Amino acid sequence: MRLKEGINKAEIILIGLFLVIVPAVILWFTIGFLMLVGGLALGELSIVELIELYIIELILFSVGSYLLFRFHRYLVTERLPKMINKKDKLQSDNGDATEKETSSRNESE
């Protein structure tokens, strides 16, 4: 598999680990909080229910991460260049207006 210049295999592995580990950590904190407030006893959950909760969180986290990635990519590839061009154009227009004012002042003196 040929990768793009900016992405190497170590980054892909780290992203994959992040997508697998973060939902487990969130699930662990959620269960800990529920046990702390008394809303859940650890004996009430079976292994199947824990796996089901983990899979649901994994899917939601993955979809959320993907949507955030796509939104970020859209902003960087579509919106950012347009905003930079617009800013450059405004600066060049302001520079032209400043030059005209300066030259008209010099002519009147």
Order of alpha helices (4+ residues) and beta strands (2+ residues): alpha-alpha-alpha
